[in-house]
Amino acid sequence: MNSSLGVSFIEDTESISTNSYDDRFTTIAIGYEYRSGRHGWLAEIHRYAGLVSWDENFSDASHEALLGYRYYLNTSAIEFTLVENFANMDNSADIAYTLGYRHKF
């Protein structure tokens, strides 16, 4: 079981755009990995707060479900994930595939 909570603060939004942005951005996630030997199966839920107030699509929170597979090597792992946006389909990609490499230092 894993979880994540994050808060980002934005001081100067002029460098991003002439439109106004919220000064705070929050993220929360919870997930589970079933691991058997070198194989891991992932399931996660992510929620990202809306960042702007001037656009109806990006002012609402983004909700994503992630399913994935991770193969563990000695000091690294290769993973493939599928991320699906749900609840508000207009504020991020509907579906995304990722291929990643993790290395333990």
PAZAPA-4460 file (N, C-alpha, C; in steps of 0.05 Angstrom, whole numbers, plus 32768, in hexadecimal, padded with zeros to 4 digits):
% residues 105
    n_x    n_y    n_z   ca_x   ca_y   ca_z    c_x    c_y    c_z   seq   type   mol
   8011   7FE9   8000   8000   8000   8000   8012   8019   8000     1      M     A
   800C   802C   7FF0   801B   8045   7FEF   8007   805C   7FEC     2      N     A
   8011   8074   7FF5   8000   808C   7FF3   8012   80A4   7FEF     3      S     A
   8006   80B9   7FE5   8015   80D1   7FE0   8003   80E9   7FE4     4      S     A
   800E   80FE   7FEF   8000   8118   7FF2   8014   812E   7FEC     5      L     A
   800C   8140   7FDA   801E   8155   7FD2   8010   8170   7FD0     6      G     A
   801F   8185   7FD6   8015   81A0   7FD4   802B   81B0   7FC6     7      V     A
   8023   81BE   7FB1   8036   81D0   7FA3   802C   81EC   7FA6     8      S     A
   803F   81FE   7FAB   8038   821B   7FAD   8044   822A   7F96     9      F     A
   8034   823C   7F8B   803D   824C   7F74   803D   8269   7F7E    10      I     A
   8055   8276   7F7D   8057   8292   7F86   8052   82A5   7F6F    11      E     A
   805F   82A1   7F58   805E   82B3   7F42   8052   82A5   7F2A    12      D     A
   8039   82AA   7F23   802D   829C   7F0C   802F   82AC   7EF3    13      T     A
   803B   82C4   7EF3   803E   82D3   7EDB   8050   82C5   7EC7    14      E     A
   8064   82B6   7ED0   8076   82A8   7EBE   8068   8291   7EB0    15      S     A
   8052   8287   7EBB   8043   8271   7EAF   8030   827C   7E9A    16      I     A
   8020   8290   7EA1   800C   829A   7E8F   8001   82B5   7E99    17      S     A
   7FF3   82C3   7E88   7FE7   82DC   7E91   7FCD   82D7   7EA1    18      T     A
   7FC2   82BF   7E9F   7FAB   82B7   7EAE   7FB2   82B1   7ECB    19      N     A
   7FA0   82B3   7EDD   7FA5   82AE   7EF9   7FA4   8290   7EFF    20      S     A
   7FB5   8287   7F11   7FB6   826B   7F1A   7FB1   826B   7F38    21      Y     A
   7FA8   8254   7F42   7FA6   8251   7F5F   7FC2   8251   7F6A    22      D     A
   7FC5   825A   7F82   7FE0   825C   7F8E   7FE8   8241   7F9B    23      D     A
   7FD7   822E   7F9B   7FDC   8214   7FA8   7FD0   81FE   7F97    24      R     A
   7FDE   81E7   7F95   7FD6   81D0   7F85   7FDA   81B7   7F96    25      F     A
   7FC5   81A7   7F99   7FC7   818F   7FAA   7FC4   8176   7F9A    26      T     A
   7FD1   8161   7FA3   7FD0   8146   7F96   7FCD   8132   7FAD    27      T     A
   7FBC   811E   7FA8   7FBA   8108   7FBB   7FB8   80EE   7FAA    28      I     A
   7FC5   80D9   7FB4   7FC5   80BF   7FA6   7FC6   80A8   7FBB    29      A     A
   7FBA   8092   7FB3   7FBC   807A   7FC3   7FBE   8062   7FB0    30      I     A
   7FCE   804F   7FB7   7FD3   8039   7FA5   7FDB   801F   7FB4    31      G     A
   7FDB   800A   7FA4   7FE2   7FF0   7FAF   7FF3   7FE1   7F9A    32      Y     A
   8007   7FD3   7FA3   8017   7FC2   7F91   8017   7FA5   7F9C    33      E     A
   800F   7F93   7F8B   8011   7F76   7F92   802B   7F6C   7F85    34      Y     A
   803D   7F62   7F95   8057   7F5A   7F8B   805B   7F3C   7F90    35      R     A
   8064   7F2E   7F7B   806A   7F12   7F7C   8084   7F0E   7F6E    36      S     A
   8099   7F09   7F7D   80B4   7F06   7F72   80BD   7F20   7F64    37      G     A
   80C3   7F1E   7F4B   80CC   7F36   7F3C   80B5   7F45   7F2F    38      R     A
   809C   7F3C   7F32   8085   7F48   7F25   8074   7F58   7F38    39      H     A
   806C   7F6F   7F30   805A   7F80   7F40   8043   7F8A   7F30    40      G     A
   802B   7F8A   7F3B   8013   7F94   7F2E   800A   7FAC   7F3E    41      W     A
   8005   7FC2   7F30   7FFF   7FDC   7F3D   7FE2   7FE4   7F39    42      L     A
   7FD6   7FF1   7F4D   7FBC   7FFD   7F4B   7FBD   8017   7F5B    43      A     A
   7FB6   802E   7F4F   7FB8   8047   7F5E   7FA0   8059   7F55    44      E     A
   7F99   806B   7F67   7F86   8081   7F62   7F94   809B   7F68    45      I     A
   7F92   80AE   7F56   7F9E   80C9   7F59   7F88   80DE   7F58    46      H     A
   7F8C   80F4   7F67   7F7A   810B   7F65   7F8C   8124   7F65    47      R     A
   7F89   8134   7F50   7F98   814D   7F4E   7F84   8164   7F4F    48      Y     A
   7F89   8177   7F60   7F77   818E   7F63   7F78   81A0   7F4A    49      A     A
   7F62   81AE   7F44   7F62   81C0   7F2E   7F75   81D7   7F33    50      G     A
   7F81   81E2   7F1E   7F96   81F6   7F22   7F8D   8212   7F1A    51      L     A
   7F78   8214   7F0A   7F6F   822E   7F01   7F52   8233   7F07    52      V     A
   7F49   824B   7F07   7F2D   8251   7F0B   7F20   825C   7EF2    53      S     A
   7F2F   8263   7EDE   7F25   8270   7EC6   7F1D   825C   7EB0    54      W     A
   7F21   8242   7EB4   7F1A   822E   7EA0   7F0A   8218   7EAE    55      D     A
   7EF2   8212   7EA5   7EE1   81FF   7EB3   7EED   81E3   7EB2    56      E     A
   7EFC   81DB   7E9E   7F07   81C0   7E9C   7F1E   81BD   7EB0    57      N     A
   7F30   81D1   7EB2   7F48   81CE   7EC2   7F44   81D8   7EDF    58      F     A
   7F2C   81E3   7EE5   7F27   81EB   7F01   7F1D   81D4   7F12    59      S     A
   7F12   81BF   7F05   7F09   81A7   7F13   7F20   8195   7F18    60      D     A
   7F1E   8184   7F2C   7F33   8171   7F33   7F34   815B   7F1D    61      A     A
   7F4C   8150   7F1A   7F51   813A   7F07   7F53   8120   7F18    62      S     A
   7F45   810C   7F0F   7F46   80F2   7F1D   7F50   80DD   7F09    63      H     A
   7F64   80CE   7F12   7F70   80BA   7F01   7F73   809F   7F0F    64      E     A
   7F6F   808A   7EFF   7F73   806F   7F09   7F8B   8064   7EF9    65      A     A
   7F9D   8056   7F07   7FB5   804B   7EFB   7FB6   802D   7EFF    66      L     A
   7FBB   801E   7EEA   7FC1   8001   7EEC   7FDC   7FFD   7EDF    67      L     A
   7FEC   7FEB   7EEB   8006   7FE7   7EDF   8013   7FCD   7EE7    68      G     A
   8029   7FC8   7EDA   803A   7FB1   7EDE   8057   7FBA   7EE1    69      Y     A
   8065   7FAF   7EF5   8080   7FB7   7EFA   8091   7F9D   7EFD    70      R     A
   80A7   7F9C   7EED   80B9   7F86   7EEF   80D3   7F8F   7EFD    71      Y     A
   80DA   7F82   7F13   80F1   7F8A   7F23   810A   7F7C   7F19    72      Y     A
   811F   7F8C   7F16   813A   7F82   7F11   8149   7F84   7F2C    73      L     A
   8163   7F80   7F2C   8172   7F81   7F45   8171   7F9C   7F53    74      N     A
   8178   7FB2   7F44   8177   7FCD   7F50   8165   7FE0   7F40    75      T     A
   8153   7FD5   7F30   8142   7FE6   7F20   8128   7FD7   7F1A    76      S     A
   8117   7FE5   7F0B   80FD   7FD9   7F03   80F4   7FE5   7EE9    77      A     A
   80E6   7FD6   7ED9   80DA   7FE0   7EC1   80BC   7FDE   7EC5    78      I     A
   80AD   7FF3   7EBF   8090   7FF2   7EC3   8081   7FFD   7EAB    79      E     A
   8069   7FF2   7EA9   8056   7FFB   7E94   803C   8002   7EA3    80      F     A
   8031   8019   7E9E   8018   8021   7EAB   8004   802C   7E97    81      T     A
   7FEB   802A   7E9F   7FD4   8035   7E90   7FC6   8048   7EA4    82      L     A
   7FC3   8061   7E9C   7FB6   8075   7EAC   7F9C   807E   7E9E    83      V     A
   7F86   807C   7EAD   7F6C   8083   7EA2   7F60   809B   7EB2    84      E     A
   7F58   80AF   7EA4   7F4B   80C6   7EB1   7F2E   80C0   7EB4    85      N     A
   7F23   80C5   7ECB   7F06   80C1   7ECF   7EFB   80D9   7EDF    86      F     A
   7EE1   80DB   7EE0   7ED2   80F0   7EEE   7ED1   810A   7EDF    87      A     A
   7EE7   8114   7ED5   7EE7   812D   7EC5   7EF9   8128   7EAC    88      N     A
   7EED   8121   7E96   7EFC   8118   7E7F   7F09   812F   7E6F    89      M     A
   7F04   8148   7E76   7F0D   815E   7E66   7F27   816C   7E70    90      D     A
   7F32   8162   7E86   7F49   8170   7E91   7F64   8161   7E91    91      N     A
   7F65   814A   7E84   7F7E   813C   7E7F   7F79   8127   7E69    92      S     A
   7F8E   811A   7E62   7F8C   8105   7E4D   7F79   80EF   7E57    93      A     A
   7F68   80E5   7E46   7F55   80D0   7E4E   7F63   80B7   7E56    94      D     A
   7F78   80B0   7E47   7F87   8098   7E4E   7FA4   809D   7E46    95      I     A
   7FB6   8092   7E56   7FD3   8095   7E51   7FE1   807B   7E57    96      A     A
   7FF5   8075   7E47   8005   805D   7E4C   8022   8067   7E52    97      Y     A
   802E   805B   7E65   804A   8063   7E6C   805C   804B   7E6D    98      T     A
   8074   804E   7E66   8089   803A   7E69   809F   8047   7E79    99      L     A
   80A6   803C   7E90   80B9   8049   7EA1   80CF   8037   7EAA   100      G     A
   80E5   8044   7EB2   80FC   8036   7EBD   8102   8042   7ED8   101      Y     A
   8105   8032   7EED   810B   803C   7F08   8126   8030   7F10   102      R     A
   8137   8041   7F1C   8151   8037   7F25   8155   803F   7F42   103      H     A
   815D   802C   7F53   8162   8031   7F6F   817F   8039   7F73   104      K     A
   8184   8051   7F7E   819F   805B   7F83   81A8   8053   7F9E   105      F     A
***
